[in-house]
């Protein structure tokens, strides 16, 4: 069966936040695109993903006309708490750098973008199968796939963007000789739970404990998200509600009497830690964005924000290449994006190594971490660096 052929300027593989935001920004510049994803919209919306949005990510959603729902329904946080040796120490973002972050689930960011693309009549195709990218080193690369009815389709474009995540087809389509992977696996993971309970704290609490790290986050007035450090091979089925609460309470326990408000655990999962950067972020007529190009540990809350920062830079490069007829502008994307990516890798690694207990940690290692934490909270310079990195670097 001959495939149905679609011709467009930019073909985008991946209809998550990165792909949809890029399509939205290109449309504002008068540039056509087609977005495809092997997941259905319902499948993406049904995947619970936490989210802390930097100030610039919020502005990107609101100022470009996606939606202002983040301002109406998101939770603005003007700081975080670092908790160690049983005491809390607040890092005041507003006082230090004049910025805030917003607690707003990634799922809601996706919904806002999907609604905006539908509102604007964009060509977004969910629920496809058998996706392949071809002819990447030519001036007319292609995306081949089957629709939900099994009919073959072909999208031919001038520029192809891989925004299909860490396990997508785009990065693996780049020959190994043409890419370099910088990779680190961590010897621990996060045990994440959703619980039906009121908030235990007004802002996120990052906890260093001799039992291991814990993060106390929020979701709504009645549902909370919490994490604690665990072995990567931990089986969530082995943990009862009582065992989970006992471990979480032990990690935040201290002489100040802070404790968590408990309730039924409705979801539990283990999140492994990896860092990856793929260089370069361009291969021929294909450019990589978001998790397709890099992943970070979640400790610094950088994953979604890096993806949005990528496509903001990429949209500018594509506009120059298409409307300015300057194909060389595409070469500027990777170096600009990677400057931010490596800063985020450093920040995420720093936060992770400062707060988590290594499996073979000695008393020296633990005391060194406590000294580092004290240096951060007792120093205006140290606190300012954390605040600046957490809320996001400009540009």
N, C-alpha and C positions, 0 to 999 in steps of 0.2 A: 504494500500500500504506500503510495507516494505521500510524504509528510506534508501537512499544511505549513506553508511558508509565511513567516512574518518578518518584515524588514523594519528595523528601528535603529536609533542612534546608539543607545546604550542598552546592553543586555545585562541584567543583574540576576545572579543565582543566589537565592537566599532572601526570604521575605520576613526576616526578623527585624529588630529595630534599625540595624545598620542599613540593610537593603532598602527598607521602606523610607527611611529618612533621606537616603541618597536620591531615591526616585522623587521624593517631594522637593528637595532642593533643586534638582535638575529641572523639574517642571516649572518652578518659579523663574528659572533662567530661560524658559522656552525650549528646553531640550527633551525630546521624547525618550522614553525608556519602557522596557518590558521587564517585569519581575516574576520569577518563578520560584516555587518551593515545593519539596516533596511532602511536606506536612500540610494538613488541612488547617484552616484558620481555627477551628474548634480545638484541634490538637495543640496548637501553639498557646491558645488562651487557657487551655486546661493544665498547662505546665506551670506550677507555682515557682516563681523566681523572685527573690528578694531584690531590692534596689535602693541604692543611695545615689541621688543625682547631685552632681556638682552644680554650682551656680550657673556656669556657662551652658551646661546641658539643659537646665530649666529654661534659660533664655532662648536656646535654640528651639525648643518646643513651642514656647509662647510667642516669641518675636517673629517667627516665620509662619505663623498661622496654623500650626498643627492643632493645638488645643491649649486652653488655659486651665484645664482640669487639675493639673498638678498643683496650681496655686489654690484651688478651691478645696481639693480633697487630699492633697499630699500633706505631710507633716514637716514643717520647717524646723530644722534643728540648728541652733546657733552654737553648738559645741558637742563634744563627746566627753565621757569620763574614762580615765585610765585608773583601774583599780588594782592595787598590789599591796601585799602585806596587810590585807584586811581593811584597807582604807581607800576611799575614792578621791580622785584629783581631777577637777574639771578643766578641760582645755576650751577656753572661750574663743570661738572663731571670730565672733563679731568684734570683740575687744582687740584681738590680735591682728586680724587682717580685714575686718569689715565685710566678711562674707558669711553665708550660711550654706547648708546642704538641705536637701529635701528627701525624706523617707517616702518613696513612691515605687511600688513594685514594678519590676521590669515587664511583667504581664500587662500592667496598665499602660506603660509606655507603648507597648506593641498595639494594644487596643486603640489608643489615641491615633497612632500612625495609620493603622489599617482603616479606621473610620475616615481619616482625612484623605487617604488615597481613594477610597470608595466615593467619598463626597466629590472629589475632583475628577472622577471618571478615569482613573489610572488603569493601565493594563497590568493587573496583578493576578497571577494564576497559581492558586493553592492546589494541593492534593495531586500533583503530577507524579510520574514514576520514571525510573530508568534514565535519570539525567546524565548527560555527557557534555563536555565542552571540547570543541574541536577547532583546528586551524588557528591556534593561538598566536602563531608567529606571522600570520597574514594580516592584511588590512580589513578582512571581513571574517572575524571569528564567529563561531556558531555555538548555539545551545540546542541539543537534541533531547527530546523527552516524549513520553506518552501521556496523554490526558487521562482523566478518570475512566473514560470509556475504552481506553486502550488504543486510541487513534494517535499515530505518530505526528509530532510537530517539530518544526525547525525554526529557530529564531536566528537571523543573521543581523549583525550589528557592526558598528565601527569600533566600539570599545566594549570590552566585556569585563564585568566586575564580579569577583568571587567574594560574596559575603555570606557564605553558607556554613560558617562555624568551623570548629576544630576538626570535625570528622567529615567534612563535606568533600565534594569531588574536585573542587577547584585547585586547592593547594597540591593535592596528590597528582594533578595533571601536569604540574611543572616537573620537568626531568630532574632527577636528583643532582645531576652535574650542574644544574643551573640555579640551585638554591642551597642555602646554608641554614641549618636548624641550630639555634642556641637553646638548649633544653636543660631543665633541672626538675627532678622529681623529689618530693619532700617525704620524709619518713613518718608522716602523720596525716591525718585527715580530720574533717569536721563531721561530727554527728549532729545533724540538724533536725530540729523538731518544730512542728506547729502545735500550739497549745491553746485551748479555750480558757482564757484567763484575762483579767485586766492587766494593764501595763505595770511592770515592776519598777520602772524608772522613766523619767520624761525624755531621756536621750539614750543613745547607745552606750553600753558599758563594756569596755574591753578589759578583760580580767586576766592578770598573771597570777597563777596559783602553782604551788608545788605539786598539785595533782595534774596540772596542765591548764591550757588556755580555756576560757569561756567567753562567749559574746552574748550579751543580753540585748536583743533588738525588739522592735515592735512591728505590728502590722495594722491593727485597728484597735478600737476601744475594748474589743472582746476576744481578739485573736492575736497571739504573739509569736514571734520567731526567735528561737534561741539555738545556740550551738555550743558544743564542747569538744575539745581536742580528743581524738581517739586513734586507735590503730587503723591503718587503711583497710585491713581485712576484717574489721569488725562487722558482725552481722546484726543489723537493726532488730531482727526478730528475737534476738536474745535479751533484749532490753524491755522490761515491763515499765509501766508508768512510774511505779514506786522507785524502781532502780534509777530511772532517768532523773527524777526529781531529787533523789538522794545525792546523786553525783553533782548535779547543778548547784544545789544548795551548799554542798561541801566546798565547791570552788569559789563561791562568792562570800563565804562565811568570814566574819571578822569581828573585831571588838566594837565596831561602830553599830553592830546590830542589823546591818542590811540583809534582807532575805527576799526571796522571790515569791510572787503570788502564784499559787499553783492551780491547775485545772487539768481536764482530760487531754492527753496527747493524741492528736488527730492525724499526724503524719510524722514519719521518721525515716531518715535516709542518711547515707554516708557520702560525703563529698571529698574526693581525693584532691591533693594539691599538686599542681604542676605549673612550671613557668616555661614558656616557649616564645621565641621570636624567630620568624622566618624572614630571611633577607636574600635578595631584595624583595620589595613588595610589588614589583612589576615583572611580568614575563611577556614579552611581545606586546600584544594588544590586550592582555589581561592584567588587571590590578587587583590585589587582595586587600580586604578591609575587615576590621573587627577580629573576631576569634579565628577566622581563616588565616590571619597573619600572625596573631600573637594571643597568648593567654597569660594571666597573672593569678597568683593566689588571691582569694577573696578578702584577705585581711585589710587591704587598703581601699576596698570598694572602688576599684578602678576599671573592671571589665567592661561594663556597659558604657561608662564615660569615655573610655578609650575608643570604643567603636563609634560613638557619636562624633568624637573629635576627628577620627579618621575621615569620616564621610564629609565633614565640613570642609576639610582641606582638599579631599578628592573632588568634591563638587566644583571648587574653584579651579582646580587643574583641568577638569573635563570641560568646563565652560571656556577656558582659554584655548583649549585644543580644538573645540568644535566651533565656537562663535568667533574666536580670534584666529582660527585656522593655523594654530601653532601646536603641532603635534608634540613638539619638544617639551611643552608645558607638563605633559604627563610624567616626565622624568623628575619634576620637582616634588611630586607627591610623596614618594617613599622617604627621601631624606627628611622632609618636614615632619611627616608623621612619626618616623622612627625617633626623632629627637624627644618627642613626648613619651613615646612607648618606653624607651630606656629609662627615662626619669621615673615613670610609673613602675617599671620593674624594680628599680632601686628602692622606691618607697614601699612597695608591697613586700619585698624581701626584708627590708629593715623592720617594718611592723611585725612581720611574721617571726623573724629570728629574735626579736626583743620580747615577744609575748608568749611564745610556745616553748614547751619543755622538750628538749631532745631526748630520744630514748636512752642514750648513754650519758645523760647530763650528770656532772659531778656537782658537789657543793660549790666549787669555784664558779662553774657555769651559771648556777642559779643566782649566786650573789653578784656576779657580774651583770646579769640581766637587771637585778634590782637596782644596782648602781646606775645603769643606763636609764632606767625609768625615772629614777630620782633626778638625774641630770636633766631630763626632758621637762619634768613638771616644775622643777625649781629654777629653771632658766627661761627668761623671756625669749632668748634667741632659739632655744630648743623647742619651746612650745610654739613659737611663731613658725618655725620650719614645718612642724607637724600640721598646724592649721592651714598654712599655705598649700601644702601638698594635698591634704585631705579635701579641701574645698575646690582645688583645681588651679592649675597654672594658666595664665592668660594665653590666648592665641593658639 
